[in-house]
Amino acid sequence: MNEDRLPTRLAALSEHDRFVAQAQMARAEAIVDGFAAVAALVRQGWNKLADAARAYSDARTRQWPHEQALR
């Protein structure tokens, strides 16, 4: 939505309708912020899981050349 038109359109509304529209916009912004917070938590959890899996894999992987190969 073109943000330049929003104040003009809000000004054309009655006081009650303007209040309702602003409340709906605030609720929509809060919902988006909530989803963004959930997404950040999921991303953080995924990164921790990936780091743990990488550390586990690295601990079980031989680094070449290892001492048996040098004999």
C-alpha positions in Angstrom: 0.0 0.0 0.0 1.2 3.5 -0.8 2.1 5.1 2.5 1.6 8.6 1.1 -2.1 8.0 0.6 -2.7 6.5 4.1 -2.9 9.8 6.1 -5.2 11.2 3.5 -7.5 8.2 3.6 -7.5 8.2 7.4 -8.3 11.9 7.5 -11.3 11.2 5.3 -12.8 8.8 7.8 -15.0 9.7 10.7 -13.4 9.8 14.1 -14.7 6.4 15.1 -13.7 4.7 11.9 -10.3 6.3 12.1 -9.9 4.9 15.6 -10.9 1.5 14.5 -8.6 1.6 11.5 -5.6 2.7 13.6 -6.4 -0.1 16.1 -6.5 -2.7 13.3 -3.2 -1.4 12.0 -1.6 -1.6 15.5 -3.0 -5.2 15.9 -1.6 -6.2 12.5 1.8 -4.8 13.4 1.8 -6.6 16.7 0.9 -9.9 15.0 3.8 -9.4 12.5 6.2 -8.6 15.4 5.0 -11.7 17.2 5.7 -13.9 14.1 9.1 -12.2 13.7 10.0 -13.1 17.3 8.9 -16.7 16.9 10.9 -16.9 13.7 14.0 -15.5 15.5 13.6 -18.1 18.3 13.2 -21.0 15.7 16.3 -19.7 13.8 18.3 -19.5 17.1 17.2 -23.0 18.1 18.0 -24.4 14.6 21.5 -22.8 14.7 22.2 -24.3 18.2 21.1 -27.7 16.9 23.3 -27.4 13.8 26.3 -26.4 15.9 25.8 -29.3 18.2 25.5 -31.7 15.3 28.6 -30.2 13.7 30.5 -30.6 16.9 29.4 -34.2 17.3 30.4 -35.0 13.8 33.7 -33.3 14.1 34.5 -35.2 17.3 33.9 -38.5 15.5 35.7 -37.7 12.3 39.4 -38.5 11.9 41.6 -35.7 10.8 44.0 -36.8 8.0 46.8 -37.5 8.2 46.3 -39.2 11.6 49.0 -41.0 13.5 48.2 -44.4 12.0 48.8 -43.1 8.5 52.2 -41.6 9.5 53.7 -44.9 10.6 
